[in-house]
Each structure stands twice: as structure tokens, then as C-alpha cells.
């Protein structure tokens, strides 16, 4: 999972081992699988990247705390932008 300014992507393997990546756009409330959009996002600044075991804190509690802080910061950025644009909150 990689955090961006107003969303995050989730990547993993599909049924036959093929790579799959989906961007969750929190401003538009959509899942975006467009390869060009994903490439554009990945070439810009990210706000953190986490493996599932790190996000769960399976081995180190600090990694779970970092994940929660990144998720909270993402939520705050999105809510601020939605409020600024006069749209609904999360």
C-alpha cells in the first residue's frame, strides 16, 4: 500500500501470479485501475509505503504506529480538501 496526497494504491498478485494495482481515489470515491494514472501517481511524491506485515505491526509495533499516522494524515488531507471544495466529508 502506498499513500498519495488524496488516496492510496493497493498492489498484489492476481490468481495466476500477475501483478495487480488499484488506486483508491478518496476525493472522487472511485477505484482506478488505469495504468497511466498509476504510473503518473507513482512518479510523484508519495506519503509513505507499507507492506501488509508492517501495517499490521506483526514484528515491530513502531511500524503499525507509522502506518496509522500515515492513514490519519491522509484522512486529514482529504477532509481538508473536501471542506475547501465544499463537498461532503469522509
Phi and psi restraints in degrees (value plus and minus 20) as a CYANA .aco file:
   2 UNK   PHI    -143.4  -103.4
   2 UNK   PSI     112.1   152.1
   3 UNK   PHI    -112.5   -72.5
   3 UNK   PSI     118.1   158.1
   4 UNK   PHI    -141.7  -101.7
   4 UNK   PSI    -194.8  -154.8
   5 UNK   PHI     -79.8   -39.8
   5 UNK   PSI     -64.8   -24.8
   6 UNK   PHI    -149.4  -109.4
   6 UNK   PSI      10.2    50.2
   7 UNK   PHI     157.0   197.0
   7 UNK   PSI    -189.3  -149.3
   8 UNK   PHI    -170.3  -130.3
   8 UNK   PSI     139.2   179.2
   9 UNK   PHI    -134.9   -94.9
   9 UNK   PSI     134.1   174.1
  10 UNK   PHI    -145.4  -105.4
  10 UNK   PSI     107.4   147.4
  11 UNK   PHI    -146.9  -106.9
  11 UNK   PSI     132.8   172.8
  12 UNK   PHI    -194.9  -154.9
  12 UNK   PSI    -185.3  -145.3
  13 UNK   PHI    -125.4   -85.4
  13 UNK   PSI     123.2   163.2
  14 UNK   PHI    -104.2   -64.2
  14 UNK   PSI    -185.1  -145.1
  15 UNK   PHI     -79.8   -39.8
  15 UNK   PSI     -61.6   -21.6
  16 UNK   PHI    -122.1   -82.1
  16 UNK   PSI       2.0    42.0
  17 UNK   PHI      64.7   104.7
  17 UNK   PSI     -19.6    20.4
  18 UNK   PHI     -92.6   -52.6
  18 UNK   PSI     125.3   165.3
  19 UNK   PHI     -90.6   -50.6
  19 UNK   PSI     122.2   162.2
  20 UNK   PHI    -158.4  -118.4
  20 UNK   PSI     117.5   157.5
  21 UNK   PHI    -161.2  -121.2
  21 UNK   PSI     113.7   153.7
  22 UNK   PHI    -150.7  -110.7
  22 UNK   PSI     113.6   153.6
  23 UNK   PHI    -117.6   -77.6
  23 UNK   PSI     109.8   149.8
  24 UNK   PHI    -119.9   -79.9
  24 UNK   PSI      86.6   126.6
  25 UNK   PHI    -110.1   -70.1
  25 UNK   PSI      86.0   126.0
  26 UNK   PHI     -96.7   -56.7
  26 UNK   PSI     -40.8    -0.8
  27 UNK   PHI     -94.4   -54.4
  27 UNK   PSI     -63.4   -23.4
  28 UNK   PHI    -113.6   -73.6
  28 UNK   PSI     -28.2    11.8
  29 UNK   PHI      39.7    79.7
  29 UNK   PSI      30.0    70.0
  30 UNK   PHI    -158.4  -118.4
  30 UNK   PSI     138.1   178.1
  31 UNK   PHI    -117.3   -77.3
  31 UNK   PSI     111.2   151.2
  32 UNK   PHI    -142.1  -102.1
  32 UNK   PSI      97.3   137.3
  33 UNK   PHI    -125.7   -85.7
  33 UNK   PSI      -9.3    30.7
  34 UNK   PHI     -85.8   -45.8
  34 UNK   PSI      99.9   139.9
  35 UNK   PHI     -81.0   -41.0
  35 UNK   PSI     -57.8   -17.8
  36 UNK   PHI     -85.4   -45.4
  36 UNK   PSI     -62.9   -22.9
  37 UNK   PHI     -82.0   -42.0
  37 UNK   PSI     -64.6   -24.6
  38 UNK   PHI     -83.5   -43.5
  38 UNK   PSI     -61.3   -21.3
  39 UNK   PHI     -84.0   -44.0
  39 UNK   PSI     -60.9   -20.9
  40 UNK   PHI     -83.3   -43.3
  40 UNK   PSI     -66.0   -26.0
  41 UNK   PHI     -81.5   -41.5
  41 UNK   PSI     -65.8   -25.8
  42 UNK   PHI     -88.5   -48.5
  42 UNK   PSI     -40.1    -0.1
  43 UNK   PHI    -105.1   -65.1
  43 UNK   PSI     -31.5     8.5
  44 UNK   PHI    -117.1   -77.1
  44 UNK   PSI     159.0   199.0
  45 UNK   PHI     -81.3   -41.3
  45 UNK   PSI     118.3   158.3
  46 UNK   PHI    -129.2   -89.2
  46 UNK   PSI     141.9   181.9
  47 UNK   PHI    -132.0   -92.0
  47 UNK   PSI      -0.3    39.7
  48 UNK   PHI     114.2   154.2
  48 UNK   PSI     130.7   170.7
  49 UNK   PHI    -159.1  -119.1
  49 UNK   PSI     114.3   154.3
  50 UNK   PHI    -156.2  -116.2
  50 UNK   PSI     116.3   156.3
  51 UNK   PHI    -101.8   -61.8
  51 UNK   PSI     134.1   174.1
  52 UNK   PHI     -76.0   -36.0
  52 UNK   PSI     -62.8   -22.8
  53 UNK   PHI     -85.6   -45.6
  53 UNK   PSI     -52.1   -12.1
  54 UNK   PHI     -91.3   -51.3
  54 UNK   PSI     -63.5   -23.5
  55 UNK   PHI     -83.2   -43.2
  55 UNK   PSI     -54.8   -14.8
  56 UNK   PHI     -99.2   -59.2
  56 UNK   PSI     -37.6     2.4
  57 UNK   PHI      51.1    91.1
  57 UNK   PSI      13.7    53.7
  58 UNK   PHI     -82.4   -42.4
  58 UNK   PSI     -54.4   -14.4
  59 UNK   PHI    -131.8   -91.8
  59 UNK   PSI     -53.3   -13.3
  60 UNK   PHI    -158.6  -118.6
  60 UNK   PSI     106.1   146.1
  61 UNK   PHI     -83.7   -43.7
  61 UNK   PSI     -52.0   -12.0
  62 UNK   PHI     -80.9   -40.9
  62 UNK   PSI     -55.9   -15.9
  63 UNK   PHI     -86.8   -46.8
  63 UNK   PSI     -55.0   -15.0
  64 UNK   PHI     -85.7   -45.7
  64 UNK   PSI     -61.2   -21.2
  65 UNK   PHI     -85.1   -45.1
  65 UNK   PSI     -59.1   -19.1
  66 UNK   PHI     -84.6   -44.6
  66 UNK   PSI     -61.9   -21.9
  67 UNK   PHI     -81.8   -41.8
  67 UNK   PSI     -67.1   -27.1
  68 UNK   PHI     -82.5   -42.5
  68 UNK   PSI     -58.1   -18.1
  69 UNK   PHI     -85.8   -45.8
  69 UNK   PSI     -60.6   -20.6
  70 UNK   PHI     -85.9   -45.9
  70 UNK   PSI     -60.4   -20.4
  71 UNK   PHI     -86.5   -46.5
  71 UNK   PSI     -60.2   -20.2
  72 UNK   PHI     -84.8   -44.8
  72 UNK   PSI     -63.0   -23.0
  73 UNK   PHI     -83.4   -43.4
  73 UNK   PSI     -59.8   -19.8
  74 UNK   PHI     -81.7   -41.7
  74 UNK   PSI     -66.6   -26.6
  75 UNK   PHI     -79.7   -39.7
  75 UNK   PSI     -61.9   -21.9
  76 UNK   PHI     -85.6   -45.6
  76 UNK   PSI     -60.7   -20.7
  77 UNK   PHI     -82.4   -42.4
  77 UNK   PSI     -64.0   -24.0
  78 UNK   PHI     -86.5   -46.5
  78 UNK   PSI     -65.9   -25.9
  79 UNK   PHI     -82.6   -42.6
  79 UNK   PSI     -58.8   -18.8
  80 UNK   PHI     -83.6   -43.6
  80 UNK   PSI     -64.3   -24.3
  81 UNK   PHI     -85.7   -45.7
  81 UNK   PSI     -62.4   -22.4
  82 UNK   PHI     -83.3   -43.3
  82 UNK   PSI     -62.7   -22.7
  83 UNK   PHI     -83.8   -43.8
  83 UNK   PSI     -62.6   -22.6
  84 UNK   PHI     -81.2   -41.2
  84 UNK   PSI     -58.6   -18.6
  85 UNK   PHI    -107.0   -67.0
  85 UNK   PSI     -20.4    19.6
  86 UNK   PHI      52.1    92.1
  86 UNK   PSI       9.1    49.1
  87 UNK   PHI    -126.0   -86.0
  87 UNK   PSI     154.7   194.7
  88 UNK   PHI     -84.6   -44.6
  88 UNK   PSI     137.9   177.9
  89 UNK   PHI    -113.9   -73.9
  89 UNK   PSI     145.4   185.4
